[in-house]
Amino acid sequence: MPTEDAAPAAPRRRSAMPADAGPAARSHRRGAQTAVPCLFLRGGTSRGPFFDERALPADVPTRDAVLLAALGSPDERQIDGLGGAHPLTSKVGIVRPGERPGVDVEWTFGQVQPGGSTVDTTANCGNMLAAVLPFAVETGMVVPDADRTTARVLTRNTGMVAEITVRTPAGPDGTRHVEYAGDARIDGVPGTAAPVEIGFLDTAGSVAGSLLPTGNTRDTVDVPGLGAVDVTLIDNGQPLVVVQAARLGSTGYEDPAEIDADAELRAKVEALRLVCGRAMGLGDVEAKNYPKMTLVAPPRHGGDLSTRSLIPRVAHRSIGVLAAVTAATACVLEGSVAREVAAEVRGTEPTVSVEHPSGEFSVTLGLDPAEPGRVLRSGLLRTARLLMSGEVLVPAALWNPAAEERSA
């Protein structure tokens, strides 16, 4: 991960809202619709609208109805909203100032399936995480006072904490802003941008409760129609089922469109996912967006491991941030199915290159010298960009903040 000569400064936080900036003042009636302020950002290889939590309904069912309408779900095309008709572009971020000691910003990630009618807030998204600090600076939640700003961000979905650093130079008037232009490149995103540095702190068991929910680096599960399948069930920021592609009749090098078109392969993957979900202690995962599925094969392009991911039923065009962290972790675990096909990874701070359909993703792992299988920290680089600032309009029949204010 690139570093700068100047040390990042701790940000100043602005937690208090102005007296006239409650939800009714921030979100407002506009004719027959409700206008909800938001910023539309790309984070890594994902994108979606980000909201100040205080501008959304406090009631969760009403909030979710607003978010679904904003994205245009449950229509598969999301033609009546901001969604991009794909899980990677059907995501939302809900942000608020930090309320816990040592935390600057808190956020909730919401996954919306284009054809779905729910907002899943149980999983993580490391790509969208890259846009949280830019959102906080853009909205004044965090006030930078140096050329680089580092903040601790809590993902409320899972309790995961990450240290995020962005560039915040001063403009001609002396006011600092997020710098989006730069020379950092990540596969899956065209061009270059300013780096967003992310350091994950002890992410093991983010959803499943432990790094290895079954206690094993390798399990053999019995899957209807497939028989015995060797897998590694692991959660280092993302519950992941790691399986060798060849075991499912795949090469592990297919284009995502080929995977999406292969109904037989996808049926095998889903049957395996349902069995592994229960084995990981996650219960019936048919309606859940996790565990994610990662098919692994020997590297082909100079990396350490080749991957093909499904999220969970649609092929990922690259690989998710936390899926990459978790797959990289599997490479250093003796006996895992990933290690069996991966290049040899050595040292207590190895950088693991995870190949994916759009290129590669490098993850630097900080391993416990006394317990090499334990990851203390993982560092990586993403980029982000503010795409739009404005208001998203939803039917007032879903939520009328003015009426809510009158009844309060």
C-alpha positions in Angstrom: 0.0 0.0 0.0 1.5 3.4 -0.9 2.3 5.8 1.9 2.9 9.5 2.1 5.7 11.4 3.8 3.3 13.6 5.8 1.6 11.8 8.7 -2.2 11.8 8.5 -3.9 14.0 11.0 -6.8 13.1 13.3 -9.9 14.7 11.9 -12.1 17.1 13.8 -15.6 15.7 14.2 -18.8 17.7 13.9 -21.4 15.6 15.7 -24.1 18.1 16.5 -26.7 19.0 14.0 -27.8 22.6 13.6 -31.1 23.2 15.4 -33.0 23.6 12.1 -31.4 20.6 10.4 -33.6 17.7 11.6 -35.0 15.1 9.2 -38.0 17.2 8.3 -35.8 20.1 7.4 -33.3 18.0 5.5 -35.8 15.8 3.7 -38.9 17.7 2.4 -42.0 17.5 0.4 -41.7 18.4 -3.2 -45.1 18.2 -4.8 -46.3 14.6 -4.7 -42.9 13.4 -3.8 -40.4 13.5 -0.9 -36.9 14.8 -1.7 -34.2 13.1 0.3 -30.6 14.6 0.2 -27.9 12.2 -0.8 -24.5 11.9 -2.4 -24.0 9.4 -5.2 -20.5 7.9 -4.9 -18.4 5.2 -6.4 -16.5 3.2 -3.8 -14.0 0.8 -5.3 -15.8 -1.3 -7.9 -19.3 -0.6 -6.5 -21.5 2.5 -6.4 -24.7 3.8 -4.9 -26.4 6.7 -2.9 -25.1 7.6 0.5 -27.4 9.2 3.1 -26.9 11.0 6.4 -28.9 8.7 8.7 -30.6 11.8 10.3 -32.2 12.6 6.9 -33.9 9.2 6.7 -36.9 7.9 8.6 -36.1 6.6 12.1 -38.6 3.7 11.6 -36.6 0.9 9.9 -39.4 -0.5 7.7 -40.2 3.0 6.4 -36.5 3.7 5.9 -36.2 0.5 3.9 -39.2 1.4 1.8 -37.6 4.7 1.0 -34.3 3.1 0.0 -36.0 0.5 -2.2 -37.9 3.2 -4.0 -34.7 5.3 -4.3 -32.9 2.4 -6.1 -36.0 1.3 -8.1 -36.4 -2.2 -6.6 -37.9 -4.7 -6.9 -37.9 -4.1 -10.7 -35.0 -6.2 -12.2 -34.0 -3.2 -14.4 -34.4 -0.7 -11.6 -35.7 1.6 -14.3 -37.6 3.9 -11.9 -34.6 4.5 -9.6 -30.9 5.0 -9.2 -29.9 1.3 -9.2 -27.8 -0.1 -11.9 -29.6 -3.4 -12.4 -26.7 -5.4 -10.9 -25.9 -6.2 -7.2 -22.6 -4.2 -7.5 -24.6 -1.1 -8.4 -27.6 -1.7 -6.1 -26.1 -0.7 -2.8 -26.6 2.1 -0.3 -24.6 3.7 2.5 -26.2 5.2 5.7 -23.7 7.3 7.6 -23.7 9.2 11.0 -21.1 10.7 13.3 -19.3 8.3 15.6 -21.1 7.7 18.9 -18.6 5.2 20.4 -15.2 6.1 21.9 -12.4 6.0 19.4 -14.8 6.0 16.4 -15.1 9.0 14.1 -17.8 7.8 11.8 -20.3 5.0 11.8 -22.1 3.6 8.8 -24.6 0.9 7.8 -24.2 -0.9 4.5 -27.4 -1.9 2.7 -27.4 -4.4 -0.1 -30.5 -4.3 -2.4 -31.0 -7.0 -5.0 -32.4 -5.5 -8.3 -35.3 -7.9 -8.2 -35.6 -8.0 -4.4 -37.9 -6.3 -2.0 -35.6 -6.1 1.1 -32.6 -4.1 2.3 -30.0 -6.5 3.7 -27.9 -4.8 6.4 -26.3 -8.0 7.8 -23.2 -8.1 5.6 -20.2 -6.0 4.9 -19.0 -4.2 1.8 -15.4 -3.2 1.7 -15.8 -1.4 -1.7 -18.6 0.9 -0.5 -16.6 1.4 2.7 -14.0 3.3 0.6 -16.6 6.1 0.0 -17.6 6.6 3.7 -14.9 9.0 4.7 -15.2 11.0 1.5 -19.0 11.3 2.3 -18.2 12.3 5.9 -15.9 15.1 4.7 -18.2 16.3 1.9 -21.1 16.6 4.4 -19.1 18.2 7.2 -19.2 15.3 9.6 -15.4 15.2 9.5 -13.5 18.4 9.1 -9.9 17.8 7.8 -7.0 20.0 8.9 -4.1 18.4 7.1 -3.2 17.2 3.7 -4.1 13.6 4.7 -7.0 12.7 6.9 -7.3 9.4 8.8 -10.5 8.4 10.5 -11.7 5.3 12.3 -14.9 4.0 10.7 -17.2 1.5 12.4 -19.3 -0.7 10.2 -22.5 -1.1 12.3 -23.6 -4.2 10.4 -20.9 -6.4 11.9 -19.0 -4.2 14.4 -15.9 -4.1 12.2 -13.6 -1.1 12.6 -11.2 0.2 9.8 -8.8 3.0 9.6 -9.3 5.0 6.4 -7.0 7.6 5.0 -7.8 10.1 2.2 -6.1 13.1 0.7 -7.5 16.4 1.8 -5.5 19.3 0.2 -6.4 22.9 0.7 -8.1 24.8 -2.1 -7.3 28.4 -3.2 -9.6 29.7 -0.4 -7.8 27.6 2.2 -10.7 25.2 2.6 -9.8 21.5 2.6 -11.6 19.1 0.3 -11.4 15.4 -0.7 -9.0 14.9 -3.6 -10.4 12.5 -6.1 -7.8 12.8 -8.9 -4.6 10.8 -8.6 -2.5 8.0 -10.0 -3.8 5.0 -8.1 -5.3 2.3 -10.3 -7.5 -0.6 -9.2 -8.6 -3.3 -11.6 -12.3 -3.1 -12.4 -12.4 0.7 -12.6 -11.3 2.7 -15.6 -8.5 5.3 -15.3 -6.8 6.4 -12.2 -7.8 8.2 -9.0 -6.5 9.3 -5.6 -5.8 6.4 -3.3 -8.1 5.5 -0.4 -6.0 3.5 2.1 -7.9 1.0 4.2 -6.5 -0.9 7.2 -8.9 -3.5 8.7 -8.4 -4.3 12.3 -9.0 -7.9 13.5 -11.9 -8.7 11.1 -12.1 -12.4 12.0 -15.6 -13.7 12.5 -17.4 -10.6 11.3 -20.6 -12.4 10.7 -20.0 -16.1 11.5 -18.5 -15.5 14.9 -15.0 -16.8 14.2 -12.4 -17.0 11.5 -13.1 -20.7 11.0 -16.8 -21.3 12.1 -16.4 -25.1 12.1 -13.0 -25.0 13.7 -11.4 -26.6 10.6 -9.3 -25.3 7.7 -11.0 -27.9 5.5 -14.4 -29.5 5.8 -16.0 -32.2 3.7 -19.7 -31.5 3.2 -22.3 -33.7 1.6 -24.3 -31.9 -1.1 -27.4 -33.3 -2.8 -26.5 -34.1 -6.4 -22.8 -33.5 -5.9 -21.8 -35.8 -3.1 -18.8 -35.1 -0.9 -17.2 -31.7 -1.5 -14.1 -30.3 0.2 -14.4 -26.7 1.2 -12.8 -24.1 3.4 -15.5 -22.2 5.4 -13.9 -18.9 6.5 -14.9 -15.4 7.7 -12.2 -12.7 7.8 -14.5 -9.8 7.1 -16.8 -11.8 4.8 -18.4 -15.2 5.3 -16.9 -17.2 2.4 -17.1 -20.7 1.0 -13.9 -21.5 -0.8 -14.1 -24.4 -3.2 -11.8 -25.6 -5.9 -13.4 -24.7 -9.3 -12.5 -28.1 -10.8 -14.6 -29.9 -8.2 -17.7 -28.2 -9.6 -16.8 -28.8 -13.2 -15.4 -25.3 -13.8 -12.0 -24.2 -14.9 -11.9 -21.3 -12.5 -11.0 -19.0 -15.4 -14.4 -18.4 -17.0 -15.6 -14.9 -17.9 -18.4 -13.8 -15.5 -20.9 -13.8 -18.4 -20.1 -17.5 -19.0 -20.8 -18.3 -15.3 -24.1 -16.4 -15.3 -25.1 -18.3 -18.5 -24.2 -21.7 -17.0 -27.4 -22.7 -15.2 -25.9 -26.1 -14.2 -22.8 -24.6 -12.6 -24.9 -21.9 -10.8 -27.2 -24.6 -9.5 -24.3 -26.6 -8.1 -22.9 -23.5 -6.4 -26.2 -22.6 -4.8 -26.8 -26.2 -3.6 -23.3 -26.0 -2.0 -24.0 -22.6 -0.5 -27.1 -23.7 1.2 -25.4 -26.7 2.9 -22.3 -24.6 3.9 -24.5 -21.8 5.3 -25.9 -24.2 7.9 -22.4 -25.7 8.5 -21.1 -22.2 9.3 -23.9 -21.7 11.8 -25.7 -19.1 9.6 -28.9 -21.1 9.4 -31.0 -21.1 6.3 -29.2 -18.7 3.9 -31.6 -19.1 0.9 -32.8 -15.5 1.4 -29.5 -14.1 2.6 -26.7 -12.5 0.6 -24.1 -14.5 2.4 -22.0 -16.7 2.5 -20.4 -15.5 -0.7 -19.0 -18.2 -3.0 -15.5 -18.2 -4.3 -14.2 -20.7 -6.8 -10.4 -21.0 -6.7 -7.8 -22.3 -9.2 -4.0 -22.0 -9.6 -2.9 -18.5 -10.7 -2.4 -17.8 -14.3 -1.1 -14.2 -14.4 1.7 -14.0 -11.9 -0.5 -13.7 -8.8 -1.0 -16.1 -5.9 -4.5 -17.4 -6.5 -7.1 -17.2 -9.2 -10.7 -16.6 -8.1 -14.2 -16.4 -9.5 -16.8 -15.1 -7.0 -20.6 -15.2 -6.9 -22.5 -12.6 -4.8 -24.1 -15.0 -4.1 -25.8 -16.1 -7.3 -24.5 -13.6 -9.8 -20.9 -13.7 -10.9 -18.8 -10.8 -9.6 -17.0 -8.8 -12.3 -14.0 -8.6 -10.1 -14.0 -9.6 -6.4 -15.3 -7.8 -3.3 -12.8 -6.2 -0.9 -13.6 -8.4 2.1 -13.9 -11.4 -0.1 -10.4 -10.7 -1.3 -9.1 -10.3 2.2 -10.8 -13.6 3.2 -9.6 -15.5 0.2 -6.0 -14.2 0.8 -6.3 -15.3 4.4 -7.3 -18.8 3.2 -4.0 -18.9 1.3 -2.0 -18.8 4.5 -3.9 -21.4 6.3 -2.3 -24.9 6.3 -4.6 -27.5 4.9 -7.1 -25.1 3.2 -8.4 -25.8 -0.3 -7.1 -22.4 -1.4 -3.6 -23.1 -0.2 -3.5 -26.4 -2.1 -3.8 -24.5 -5.5 -2.2 -21.2 -4.5 1.4 -20.1 -5.0 3.5 -20.3 -1.9 3.0 -17.4 0.5 5.7 -16.7 3.0 6.5 -14.2 5.8 4.6 -12.5 8.6 3.5 -9.6 6.4 2.9 -11.2 3.0 1.2 -9.4 0.2 -1.2 -11.9 -1.5 -2.1 -11.2 -5.1 -5.7 -12.4 -5.7 -6.5 -12.7 -9.4 -10.0 -12.1 -10.6 -11.8 -11.5 -13.9 -10.9 -7.8 -14.1 -7.2 -8.2 -13.0 -5.8 -8.6 -9.5 -6.3 -7.4 -6.0 -3.3 -7.2 -3.6 -3.9 -7.7 0.1 -1.2 -7.2 2.7 -1.7 -9.4 5.8 -0.2 -8.8 9.2 0.1 -12.2 10.7 0.7 -13.0 14.4 4.3 -14.3 14.6 3.3 -16.6 17.4 0.3 -17.9 15.6 0.8 -17.6 11.8 -2.7 -18.5 11.0 -4.1 -15.5 12.9 -4.4 -12.3 10.9 -4.0 -9.2 13.0 -4.4 -6.6 10.3 -5.1 -6.4 6.6 -4.2 -3.4 4.4 -5.3 -2.6 0.9 -5.9 0.3 -1.5 -9.2 1.4 -3.1 -10.3 4.5 -4.9 -13.6 6.5 -4.7 -15.2 9.4 -6.5 -18.2 11.7 -5.8 -20.5 11.3 -8.9 -23.5 13.4 -7.9 -24.8 15.6 -5.2 -28.5 16.3 -4.8 -31.8 14.8 -3.8 -33.4 11.6 -4.7 -37.2 11.7 -5.0 -39.5 9.0 -3.7 -43.3 8.9 -3.5 -44.6 11.0 -0.6 -47.0 8.1 0.1 -44.0 6.1 1.4 -42.8 8.9 3.7 -43.9 12.4 4.3 -41.4 14.0 6.7 -43.6 17.2 7.1 -46.5 15.1 8.4 -44.1 13.2 10.7 -42.8 16.5 12.0 -46.3 17.8 12.8 -47.2 14.6 14.7 -44.0 14.6 16.7 
